[in-house]
């Protein structure tokens, strides 16, 4: 069964008559500086945010922006006043092992002696068991603050 039998338009008589992309297609007055993130008066905008607005063009942020500390950096909880659990969750464990295995596979220094292991994930598991992974977990709290935990400080079973 071919395309010609049911009128699919795949025959040799089909000729594309559309225009091509020549020099006449492009606008000669297009300002490439606008595409690079520079404003009309030379101000550079960063991360898609323009003057007086969010990246989506809103004048006020989606969180309301009514408070005096709207848009402020979340507070860091002091290490002695931690309120989250000292146990490493299974989700944190998975992310830590995956991140560290990726680092090892990209030739990051290995912090434990190897006993013939060549798999990056097995090396990361060995580093976790010996508490040698040099990563920090940031746990966000409902009030907008966060706690930073070193992997060596967490209890992992």
Phi and psi in degrees as a GROMACS rama.xvg file:
@    title "Ramachandran Plot"
@    xaxis  label "Phi"
@    yaxis  label "Psi"
@TYPE xy
-110.588  172.547  UNK-2
-66.9892  -28.5671  UNK-3
-70.8076  -25.9483  UNK-4
-68.2588  -34.4952  UNK-5
-111.48  13.5734  UNK-6
77.0356  33.6686  UNK-7
-75.1974  -10.7972  UNK-8
81.2089  24.0632  UNK-9
-98.9327  13.6676  UNK-10
-77.8714  177.71  UNK-11
-76.3738  -13.7111  UNK-12
-77.93  -9.15623  UNK-13
-76.4348  126.622  UNK-14
-131.275  122.034  UNK-15
-77.5435  119.221  UNK-16
-104.755  10.3946  UNK-17
-72.6782  160.293  UNK-18
-74.6293  153.514  UNK-19
-94.7556  -178.708  UNK-20
-95.1655  92.2882  UNK-21
-106.482  -175.496  UNK-22
-64.9439  -28.1724  UNK-23
-73.2245  -12.8415  UNK-24
-74.845  -31.9666  UNK-25
-90.0527  146.094  UNK-26
-78.4787  124.846  UNK-27
-72.0001  -23.3876  UNK-28
-93.3321  9.52215  UNK-29
-69.2657  130.746  UNK-30
-93.4295  110.32  UNK-31
-69.6563  -19.1771  UNK-32
-66.2664  -30.2154  UNK-33
-65.9893  -36.5481  UNK-34
-71.1047  -30.2393  UNK-35
-78.2576  -6.05067  UNK-36
102.482  9.91847  UNK-37
-93.5695  138.482  UNK-38
-74.6663  172.93  UNK-39
-65.6436  -27.7699  UNK-40
-97.5543  12.8995  UNK-41
94.6071  -3.30496  UNK-42
-73.9726  136.504  UNK-43
-93.8064  130.863  UNK-44
-101.826  146.292  UNK-45
-119.505  142.728  UNK-46
57.0673  31.2026  UNK-47
79.0772  2.55691  UNK-48
-93.1383  132.344  UNK-49
-99.7188  -165.845  UNK-50
-76.9855  128.303  UNK-51
69.7615  25.7121  UNK-52
-162.558  173.331  UNK-53
-85.4078  -178.463  UNK-54
-66.2758  -25.3318  UNK-55
-91.0095  3.73665  UNK-56
92.5067  -1.72612  UNK-57
-73.0954  144.636  UNK-58
-74.9666  -30.2601  UNK-59
-114.39  144.702  UNK-60
-64.9694  160.478  UNK-61
-65.4057  -21.4689  UNK-62
-78.9933  2.08638  UNK-63
106.647  -47.7509  UNK-64
68.4067  16.2993  UNK-65
-79.848  -31.3379  UNK-66
-76.5673  157.996  UNK-67
-69.2452  -23.1954  UNK-68
-104.013  21.6731  UNK-69
-67.0897  131.02  UNK-70
84.6154  2.6932  UNK-71
-75.5769  158.541  UNK-72
-71.8642  135.985  UNK-73
-60.8362  150.823  UNK-74
-78.0228  147.459  UNK-75
-95.7978  131.134  UNK-76
-76.2255  134.451  UNK-77
-61.162  148.464  UNK-78
-60.8146  -30.9097  UNK-79
-78.5609  -15.5303  UNK-80
-108.815  39.9548  UNK-81
-73.4172  140.216  UNK-82
-118.407  -11.2451  UNK-83
-83.8659  167.246  UNK-84
-68.4512  143.997  UNK-85
-82.3841  4.36869  UNK-86
-90.9764  140.172  UNK-87
-77.061  121.823  UNK-88
-77.5344  164.781  UNK-89
-66.7518  -28.5953  UNK-90
-73.3317  -40.9854  UNK-91
-66.3886  -39.3463  UNK-92
-61.7257  -44.5946  UNK-93
-63.0796  -42.9579  UNK-94
-69.4364  -40.3849  UNK-95
-63.1179  -47.1338  UNK-96
-64.7365  -40.9526  UNK-97
-65.0568  -42.8225  UNK-98
-64.7456  -45.4837  UNK-99
-68.5143  -37.7912  UNK-100
-63.8083  -38.0483  UNK-101
-65.2499  -41.716  UNK-102
-61.9594  -43.3009  UNK-103
-64.8559  -40.1014  UNK-104
-68.1526  -20.2714  UNK-105
-97.1504  24.9901  UNK-106
69.7681  34.5776  UNK-107
-73.7249  154.194  UNK-108
-63.2635  138.23  UNK-109
-92.607  131.809  UNK-110
-99.731  4.05935  UNK-111
-127.68  153.463  UNK-112
-70.6636  137.751  UNK-113
-90.8469  141.685  UNK-114
-115.597  48.0963  UNK-115
92.081  2.08678  UNK-116
-71.5289  138.039  UNK-117
-123.329  -17.0515  UNK-118
-78.3266  129.326  UNK-119
-63.088  -36.5945  UNK-120
-68.1897  -39.7733  UNK-121
-65.9189  -36.2062  UNK-122
-66.8276  -40.57  UNK-123
-64.5116  -38.8601  UNK-124
-63.999  -40.3598  UNK-125
-65.5208  -39.5873  UNK-126
-64.4883  -38.6526  UNK-127
-66.5355  -41.504  UNK-128
-65.2519  -29.139  UNK-129
-96.1683  6.88028  UNK-130
56.0479  46.71  UNK-131
-113.433  5.17477  UNK-132
-74.7699  123.177  UNK-133
-88.3948  51.0413  UNK-134
-119.405  158.394  UNK-135
-122.373  134.247  UNK-136
-98.4861  129.086  UNK-137
-104.566  118.481  UNK-138
-106.149  119.423  UNK-139
-85.3846  142.262  UNK-140
-105.81  159.514  UNK-141
-60.5519  -25.326  UNK-142
-84.6832  5.33218  UNK-143
95.9771  -10.4139  UNK-144
-85.0829  177.935  UNK-145
-148.463  163.641  UNK-146
-123.838  137.672  UNK-147
-104.592  127.695  UNK-148
-122  131.796  UNK-149
-75.7007  147.471  UNK-150
-62.8595  -31.9693  UNK-151
-68.7625  -19.5419  UNK-152
-85.4699  -19.2013  UNK-153
-85.3927  149.677  UNK-154
-89.6896  120.251  UNK-155
-126.003  131.596  UNK-156
